[in-house]
Amino acid sequence: MKWYSRVRPSDEGAGFLREYHRYTFRRIGFITVSLVILFVLLGLSISIVERDIGFFDAYGIFFDHLLGNATYEYHSDLWWDDSIIWNTRLPRAVLAIVAGMGLAVCGATMQSIMKNPLADSYTTGISSAASLGAILAIVLGLSISSSVGQYGIVLNAFVFGMIPAVVIMAISRLGNTSPATLILAGTAISYFFSSLSTLILTTSSEEDLASAYTWQVSSLSGTIWTDIPLVLMIVIAGTIVLQLSANKLNLLTLGDESAKSLGLNASGFRMVCLCLISLIAATIISFTGIIGFLGLVVPHIARLIIGSDNRFVIPASMVLGALMLLAADLVGKSISVDEIPVGVVMSFVGAPIFLYLILRQKREVW
């Protein structure tokens, strides 16, 4: 019995270590598999629809152009293929990837700081408020600043997107406010800003209405390379900051009192996260329109597979979000002659998935 009591702790420690390595391998494996699928979907996205280009041919043209070897005869078939891939299909695919990454990271972070699986930039009203800001700039020309050109829409969307964030923070400070109450408050704010957007659209001209409608249904058609840099910069910078703060996000999930006892200013850190989420979501929305369910569904799937550690949830959500939005855009382009906007496809796919996840939710991930 003495020999058993000496050995047992080390056996348990070895078992825990094996379990930890197995769990880590599963997390890394999930992210790796998602990256491979994303790579395949990117090839499909730039190879099919309209002028069919073979999958491997598309990647060949892509790498030739990237390496400066695209010396095709002017107006030849290869010249046209190269032009279509680089000037039409690739910018659209890149925007889908970047927007999917950003929205998924926003959802994962929002759910962590609010300790609520129903939280994301859409359900908390940030998306609707940012949408109102963008509509004011597009339809009425009312921008916070006219000196920043096309980025006035982004600035408008960010400023308006901060309003629900500030309101939710104020409500959370009232005391004894449950996460469900915050979500209900965010839903009420979302309906309020959506009604204001609808009111503006009902009084706008046909041209402005058509422009705003195309933007509202989240179509990625017409994306050009000049649309990419700002979104890419904001999403990458925000994601890096949130990833570096993953341990603090883990502390927040323990509760504000526990986080404070461990040296974290919970309310201040939460406000910083809300500002970052608002900036990322507003930037994406100003270029793509509102895309629902992505920020809700993707972090759920990631947590169910790899657990709730934000050090892994954030990168996993980022890759899976890019994969899902690119897949939704590919479906929208493929199943109909008249293109189905990516926001519509995402809602059709996201709603039943989210309902299933709610019904089969594993409470231990929270």
Secondary structure as GFF3:
##gff-version 3
##sequence-region A 1 366
A	DSSP	alpha_helix	2	47	.	.	.	ID=ss1
A	DSSP	alpha_helix	55	66	.	.	.	ID=ss2
A	DSSP	alpha_helix	77	84	.	.	.	ID=ss3
A	DSSP	pi_helix	85	89	.	.	.	ID=ss4
A	DSSP	alpha_helix	90	114	.	.	.	ID=ss5
A	DSSP	alpha_helix	126	135	.	.	.	ID=ss6
A	DSSP	pi_helix	136	140	.	.	.	ID=ss7
A	DSSP	three_ten_helix	149	151	.	.	.	ID=ss8
A	DSSP	alpha_helix	152	172	.	.	.	ID=ss9
A	DSSP	alpha_helix	179	202	.	.	.	ID=ss10
A	DSSP	alpha_helix	206	216	.	.	.	ID=ss11
A	DSSP	three_ten_helix	225	227	.	.	.	ID=ss12
A	DSSP	alpha_helix	228	244	.	.	.	ID=ss13
A	DSSP	alpha_helix	246	252	.	.	.	ID=ss14
A	DSSP	alpha_helix	256	261	.	.	.	ID=ss15
A	DSSP	alpha_helix	266	288	.	.	.	ID=ss16
A	DSSP	alpha_helix	294	306	.	.	.	ID=ss17
A	DSSP	alpha_helix	310	334	.	.	.	ID=ss18
A	DSSP	alpha_helix	342	359	.	.	.	ID=ss19
A	DSSP	three_ten_helix	363	365	.	.	.	ID=ss20
###
